[in-house]
Amino acid sequence: MSRRNAAVKREVLPDPLYNSTMVSKVINQVMLDGKKGIAQSIVYTAMKNAGEKLNAQPLEVLTQSIENIKPKLETKARRVGGANYQVPLDVSAERQQTLAIRWLVLCARKRNERGMENRLAAEIMDAYNQTGGAIRKRDDMHRQAEANKAFAHFRW
C-alpha cells in the first residue's frame, strides 16, 4: 500500500435486476475466473430462495443480512517501542460493507451443502437470523477489539 497517495476508488455499477450496487459487489465477490453470468445466476437464485423461505423481499433479506454482519470495531497492529500491540479502531462504512460481503461469501463456500446457490442462501438466512459463520467472524473480531481495549490510547 502506498504511503503517499490514497488508492482511487472505482465506482461499481448497479446490477441489472435489483439496481443495487451492494448486490453487484456480492456478485463480484462470488465470481471466479471472470464468469460473471454464472455468479449472477448463483446470487439471484440464492436471494430468491432465501426470500421465499423467510417470506420477505430478497433485496431486503440480503440488506439486513449484510447489516447484521458488519463489524463496528477491528484491531490493527501498531509497533510502539519495539513491541507490537493490537490497537482497536473504528471501521469505516466502506470497509464494514466490504468485510461483511467477503465473510458472507467465504463462510458460504465453507458450508457442507450441495450447490453454491444453496450454500449462499443458507448463509444469508443464517446472517438474517443472527447465526452462522459470518456472524461468528464478526463476534470474534469484536471480542478481539474488546480484549485489547487497554491499548486504545496507541491509536493515531
C-alpha positions in Angstrom: 0.0 0.0 0.0 1.3 3.4 -1.0 2.2 5.8 1.8 1.8 8.8 -0.5 -1.5 8.7 -2.3 -4.7 7.0 -1.4 -5.9 4.5 -4.0 -8.6 5.7 -6.3 -12.0 4.1 -5.6 -13.6 2.7 -8.6 -17.3 3.1 -8.9 -19.3 -0.2 -9.0 -22.2 -0.2 -11.4 -25.5 -1.4 -10.0 -26.7 -4.9 -11.0 -29.4 -5.2 -13.8 -32.1 -7.0 -11.8 -32.3 -5.1 -8.4 -30.4 -1.9 -9.5 -28.3 -2.2 -6.3 -24.6 -1.7 -6.0 -24.5 -4.0 -3.0 -25.9 -6.9 -5.0 -23.3 -6.1 -7.6 -20.5 -6.3 -5.0 -21.8 -9.7 -3.8 -21.8 -10.9 -7.4 -18.2 -9.7 -7.9 -17.2 -11.5 -4.7 -18.8 -14.7 -5.8 -17.4 -14.5 -9.3 -14.5 -16.9 -10.1 -12.3 -16.7 -13.2 -14.3 -13.8 -14.7 -17.5 -15.9 -15.0 -19.9 -13.1 -14.2 -23.0 -14.7 -15.7 -22.6 -17.8 -13.6 -22.0 -15.6 -10.5 -25.2 -13.6 -11.2 -27.3 -16.7 -11.5 -25.9 -18.1 -8.3 -26.6 -14.8 -6.3 -30.0 -14.2 -7.8 -31.1 -17.8 -7.1 -29.7 -17.7 -3.6 -31.5 -14.4 -2.9 -34.8 -15.7 -4.3 -34.6 -18.9 -2.3 -33.7 -17.0 1.0 -36.5 -14.6 0.3 -39.1 -17.3 -0.2 -38.1 -19.2 2.9 -38.2 -16.1 5.1 -41.3 -14.7 3.5 -39.6 -11.4 2.7 -38.3 -9.4 -0.3 -35.0 -10.9 -1.5 -33.2 -7.5 -1.5 -34.4 -6.7 2.0 -33.2 -10.1 3.3 -29.7 -9.6 1.8 -29.5 -6.0 3.0 -30.5 -7.0 6.5 -28.1 -9.9 6.5 -25.1 -7.7 5.5 -26.2 -5.1 8.1 -26.1 -7.8 10.7 -22.6 -9.0 9.7 -21.0 -5.5 9.6 -18.3 -5.1 12.2 -18.1 -1.9 14.2 -14.6 -2.4 15.6 -11.4 -4.1 14.4 -7.8 -4.3 15.6 -4.7 -3.2 13.7 -1.1 -4.0 14.7 0.9 -0.9 15.8 4.5 -1.0 16.6 5.3 1.0 19.6 8.7 0.9 21.3 9.8 -2.4 19.8 6.5 -4.2 20.7 3.5 -4.9 18.6 0.1 -4.0 20.0 -3.3 -4.9 18.6 -5.0 -1.5 18.7 -8.8 -1.4 18.4 -10.1 1.1 15.8 -13.5 2.0 14.4 -14.3 0.5 11.0 -15.2 2.9 8.2 -18.6 2.3 6.5 -17.0 1.3 3.2 -14.8 -1.3 4.9 -17.7 -2.6 7.0 -19.6 -3.4 3.9 -16.6 -5.0 2.2 -15.8 -7.2 5.2 -19.4 -8.3 5.6 -19.7 -9.3 1.9 -16.3 -11.1 2.0 -17.2 -13.0 5.1 -20.7 -13.9 3.8 -19.2 -15.5 0.6 -16.3 -17.2 2.4 -18.5 -18.8 5.0 -20.9 -19.8 2.3 -18.1 -21.5 0.4 -17.1 -23.5 3.5 -20.6 -24.9 4.1 -21.4 -28.6 3.6 -24.3 -28.2 1.2 -24.9 -29.1 -2.4 -24.5 -26.2 -4.8 -23.3 -22.7 -4.2 -26.8 -21.3 -4.6 -27.9 -23.4 -1.6 -24.8 -22.6 0.4 -25.2 -18.8 -0.2 -28.9 -18.9 0.5 -28.4 -20.8 3.8 -25.6 -18.3 4.9 -27.8 -15.3 4.0 -30.7 -16.8 6.1 -28.3 -17.5 9.0 -27.0 -14.0 8.9 -30.5 -12.7 8.8 -31.3 -14.7 11.9 -28.0 -13.6 13.7 -26.4 -17.0 13.5 -23.9 -18.7 11.1 -20.2 -18.4 10.3 -20.1 -14.8 9.2 -21.8 -13.6 12.4 -19.2 -15.7 14.4 -16.4 -14.0 12.5 -17.9 -10.6 13.4 -18.2 -11.6 17.0 -14.6 -12.8 17.1 -13.4 -9.5 15.7 -15.5 -7.6 18.3 -14.1 -9.9 21.1 -10.6 -9.2 20.0 -11.1 -5.5 20.0 -12.7 -5.6 23.4 -9.8 -7.7 24.8 -7.3 -5.1 23.5 -9.2 -2.1 24.7 -6.3 -1.2 27.1 -4.2 -0.3 24.0 -6.7 2.1 22.6 -4.5 5.1 23.6 -2.0 4.0 20.9 -4.3 4.9 18.0 -3.3 7.7 15.8 
